[in-house]
């Protein structure tokens, strides 16, 4: 075994919320293998699930967990929330202490899905799926492909979205200056001109109006770099591309929206606005923002009838070889490598990602699970006409890519750290500055995979 539990504990202590080292889960412990045949019924078990504890997740599980328990008497579902703390670090710490839950929520973005896989905190499900002749075609092909590591599948998608790829706008606020709404053919130049018409500075963040609020976190940079035809790191996940034109263009555009054109509030200005981006979106003082399909519920909560909201693929840069910028992200239910109830855990994974679960999920959030029969269900598309825009954006999303060493959580944290002074205006995104960022990010990419060596 490459790593000892004490090594992981030492690493967790050293790096905090962005761990630099991971290990095999619960060394010395072992899970139970599934049987050679599909069981006719499930034996008694209490399945522990580690999840983030958000509102939509609580609403979803309050409906679907009792349904599962009714279907399989004797199997109980026990939720363990990490709300208010760092989910990723908590999951690592549980593995180090030999207390992993049977199912672990993860994601291809900040949830550490691939690092859990290479650290053997979670186990592949191909064996049990093959035994059961389970048909993965009921999920989007892109979703399943994006979850494979060395051709092994470690989980099933409970939620998918096209990353930070859409522009959401308070249509009623925009109609005060124009009758033409943004659509998938718009360019960033057109967006800037509209922002200038909407912006009304007063010198006080509490009363000023901006045209747009920027999304500056690392995944926003990833989507924007793709819009310019590039990437933040190479296709094999080993080389940083932070000095490439697409990345520099993306960071510069965001910087200039805040500090040159002054059509977007700065982080300091947002601090003085209760509710931040959501509040500005709802009251029309920041009526456009870049976000994902999940922003639907925010829009519904903030823009009440008769006021209207709408969304579209985000405007793209002018010129050839550009696009709206996207990345297929998945939230995933995974099975712990140490679970003693693999049969029950597998059945619960299937239950939480089936069509009925997808329809329940739609009542609480804009993003849906990884199934076309949910995204294209008539009851979903008829619920709100904006769903047609959302499904088209989802199905055209570019595949997710991650760092080769699976340290995307660390990489993302380093991007956010390095670019923080750019967003505040303390540092312009000069080439020399971006070269320094590139060197530091390459250091993260050069680290070995978890447990190597």
Buried (B, 14 or more C-beta within 10 A) or exposed (E): EEBBBEBBBBBBEEBEEBBBBBBBBBBEBEBEEBEEEBEEEBEEBEBBBBBBBEEBBBBBBEBBBEEBBEEBEEBBBEBBBBEEEBBBBBBBBBBBEEBBBBBBBBBBBBBBBBBBBBBBBBBBBBEBBEBBEBEBEBBBEBBBBBBBBEEEBBBBBBBBBBBBBBBBBBBBBBBEEEEEBBEBEBBBEBBBEBBEEBBEEEEEBEEBBBBBBBBBBBBBBBBBBBBBBBBBBBEEBEBBBBBBEBBBBBBBBBBBBBBEBBBBBBBEBBEEBEEBBBBBBBBBBBBBBBBBBBBBBBBBEBBEEEBBBBBBBBBBBEEEEBBBBBBBBBBBBBBBBBBEBBBBBBBBBBBBBBEEBBBBBBEBBBBBBBBBBBBBBEEBBEEBEBBEBBBBBBBBBBEBBBBBBBBBBBBBBBBBEBBEEBBEBEBBBEEEBBEBBBEBBBEBBEBEBBBEE
